């Protein structure tokens, strides 16, 4: 090990993720700690735990991390090509396992299905998160991911952030989903305007936007059902 790197072996014994996993099982170990076990070492001035936390924080979710490219991973300070390959290999192996388990497909043929899919991760968030739900030709779920993280009152989103993942995953259509940290899902003027823009872009690209859900506390609003933002 280079003396310029901070490995898990330099952490106090009780804080080492490998030892914690051995004693308590993988369920007791955080995602960042699991990633630290995979990486093994950090960089100069940065522990492997901190590096792992930064990697997950950069992408916002494990789904987004799994969807990242080697090049995107290498953009994070402290992640070189070798570490990026380690991460990609581990996540690809997990993906193959999930696919081999024959998990039943999740069909989203009603806004309530999309709401149930994302409500736990969005309704208690203190930040405004903008997510997309990608569907195949029969409205079965392909993937969902957060594409923008805003503030308490504003989310910044650009069409390329919405449609690039859709193109990568060869989605036939998509849904827009974001939360209102206030708990009130009433659409704002900005919500309706961005919906109109993204609907138009989707029509041009041949990847229609089927709906836009706003998630509040234990409730949601469908802009399509309410006739807002859709012609």
C-alpha positions in Angstrom: 0.0 0.0 0.0 1.3 3.5 -0.9 2.0 5.7 2.1 0.0 8.3 0.2 -3.2 6.3 0.5 -5.5 5.8 3.5 -6.8 2.3 3.7 -9.5 0.6 5.8 -6.7 -1.0 7.9 -5.7 2.5 9.2 -9.2 3.0 10.8 -9.8 2.0 14.4 -10.7 -1.7 14.6 -14.3 -0.9 15.6 -14.8 1.4 12.6 -13.4 -0.9 9.9 -16.3 -1.9 7.6 -14.9 -5.4 6.9 -14.8 -6.2 10.6 -18.3 -4.7 11.1 -19.7 -6.8 8.3 -18.0 -9.9 9.8 -19.5 -9.2 13.2 -22.9 -7.8 12.4 -23.6 -9.0 8.8 -24.0 -6.9 5.6 -27.4 -5.5 6.7 -25.6 -3.5 9.4 -23.1 -1.9 7.1 -24.0 1.3 5.1 -23.7 1.5 1.3 -20.7 3.8 1.7 -19.0 1.2 4.0 -19.7 -1.6 1.4 -18.2 0.6 -1.3 -15.2 1.2 1.0 -14.7 -2.5 1.3 -14.6 -2.8 -2.5 -12.2 0.1 -3.0 -9.9 -0.9 -0.1 -8.0 2.4 0.1 -8.6 6.2 -0.2 -6.2 8.9 -1.4 -3.8 11.3 0.2 -5.6 13.2 2.9 -8.9 11.4 2.3 -10.0 8.1 4.0 -11.6 5.4 1.9 -14.8 5.9 3.9 -14.9 9.6 3.0 -14.1 8.9 -0.6 -16.9 6.3 -0.7 -19.4 8.8 0.8 -18.4 11.4 -1.8 -18.9 9.0 -4.6 -22.4 8.1 -3.6 -23.3 11.7 -2.8 -22.0 12.8 -6.2 -24.5 10.5 -8.0 -27.3 11.0 -5.5 -28.4 7.3 -5.4 -27.1 3.8 -6.0 -29.3 3.6 -9.1 -27.5 6.6 -10.6 -24.1 5.2 -9.5 -24.9 1.9 -11.2 -25.8 3.8 -14.3 -22.5 5.8 -14.3 -19.7 5.4 -16.8 -16.0 4.8 -16.2 -15.4 8.4 -17.5 -18.0 9.9 -15.1 -16.5 8.0 -12.1 -13.0 9.2 -13.0 -14.2 12.8 -12.8 -14.4 12.5 -9.0 -11.2 13.5 -7.3 -9.5 10.5 -5.9 -11.1 8.0 -8.3 -8.7 6.9 -10.9 -9.3 4.4 -13.7 -8.5 1.4 -11.4 -11.0 2.3 -8.7 -13.6 3.2 -11.4 -13.2 -0.3 -12.9 -13.6 -1.9 -9.5 -16.8 0.0 -8.8 -18.2 -0.7 -12.3 -17.4 -4.4 -12.0 -19.0 -4.8 -8.6 -22.2 -3.0 -9.6 -22.4 -4.9 -12.9 -22.1 -8.2 -11.0 -25.0 -7.1 -8.7 -27.1 -6.2 -11.8 -26.5 -9.6 -13.4 -27.5 -11.2 -10.1 -30.8 -9.3 -9.9 -31.5 -10.1 -13.6 -30.9 -13.8 -13.1 -33.3 -13.9 -10.1 -36.2 -13.4 -12.5 -37.7 -10.5 -10.6 -41.2 -9.8 -11.7 -41.5 -6.7 -13.9 -43.2 -3.7 -12.4 -45.9 -2.2 -14.7 -46.7 1.5 -14.4 -50.1 1.8 -16.0 -51.5 4.4 -13.5 -50.0 7.4 -11.7 -50.5 5.6 -8.3 -48.1 2.9 -9.4 -45.4 5.5 -10.0 -46.2 7.2 -6.7 -45.9 4.0 -4.8 -42.5 3.3 -6.4 -41.0 6.6 -5.3 -43.0 8.0 -2.4 -40.7 6.5 0.3 -37.6 8.1 -1.1 -39.1 11.5 -2.0 -41.9 12.5 0.4 -39.6 13.1 3.4 -36.8 14.7 1.5 -35.8 18.2 2.6 -34.4 19.0 -0.8 -36.4 19.1 -4.1 -35.4 16.1 -6.2 -36.4 15.7 -9.8 -36.6 12.1 -10.9 -37.5 10.2 -14.1 -39.1 6.8 -14.5 -38.2 5.0 -17.7 -40.7 2.6 -19.3 -40.6 0.1 -22.2 -43.2 -0.2 -24.9 -45.6 -2.0 -22.6 -45.2 0.4 -19.7 -43.0 -1.9 -17.7 -40.3 -0.2 -15.6 -36.8 -0.1 -17.1 -35.1 2.2 -14.5 -35.7 5.2 -12.4 -33.2 7.8 -11.3 -32.7 11.3 -9.8 -31.5 13.7 -12.5 -31.5 17.0 -10.5 -31.2 18.0 -6.9 -32.5 21.5 -6.1 -33.0 23.5 -2.9 -35.9 23.8 -0.6 -37.9 25.8 -3.1 -36.4 25.3 -6.5 -35.2 22.5 -8.7 -32.9 23.1 -11.7 -33.6 20.8 -14.7 -32.5 20.8 -18.3 -34.0 18.6 -21.1 -30.7 16.9 -21.7 -30.6 15.6 -18.1 -34.0 14.1 -18.6 -33.6 12.5 -22.0 -30.0 11.4 -22.0 -30.8 8.5 -19.6 -33.9 7.7 -21.6 -31.8 7.4 -24.8 -29.2 5.3 -23.0 -31.7 2.9 -21.7 -33.7 2.8 -25.0 -36.9 3.9 -23.1 -40.1 4.1 -25.1 -41.6 6.7 -22.7 -41.0 8.3 -19.4 -42.6 9.9 -16.4 -41.4 13.0 -14.5 -41.6 12.9 -10.7 -40.5 15.5 -8.2 -41.2 16.3 -4.6 -42.3 19.4 -2.8 -40.4 19.5 0.6 -43.2 21.7 2.0 -45.5 18.6 1.8 -48.0 20.5 -0.4 -48.0 18.9 -3.9 -49.9 21.8 -5.6 -48.1 22.5 -8.9 -46.4 25.9 -9.2 -46.3 28.0 -12.3 -42.7 26.8 -12.9 -43.8 23.1 -12.5 -46.3 23.6 -15.3 -44.0 25.5 -17.5 -41.2 22.9 -17.3 -43.7 20.2 -17.9 -44.8 21.8 -21.2 -41.2 22.2 -22.3 -40.3 18.6 -21.6 -43.5 17.3 -23.2 -42.6 19.2 -26.4 -39.1 17.8 -26.3 -40.3 14.3 -25.8 -42.7 14.5 -28.7 -39.9 15.7 -31.0 -37.6 13.0 -29.8 -40.2 10.2 -30.0 -39.9 9.5 -26.2 -43.3 10.8 -24.9 -43.7 12.1 -21.4 -46.6 10.2 -20.0 -47.1 12.2 -16.8 -45.6 14.5 -14.3 -46.2 13.6 -10.6 -45.6 16.0 -7.7 -45.2 14.2 -4.4 -46.1 15.8 -1.1 -46.7 14.3 2.3 -48.7 11.1 1.9 -50.3 12.5 -1.3 -49.5 13.4 -4.9 -50.8 15.3 -7.9 -50.8 14.1 -11.5 -50.4 17.0 -13.8 -51.9 15.0 -16.7 -54.9 14.0 -14.7 -55.4 17.6 -13.5 -55.0 18.9 -17.1 -51.9 21.0 -16.4 -48.9 21.0 -18.7 -50.3 18.5 -21.2 -52.2 19.5 -24.3 
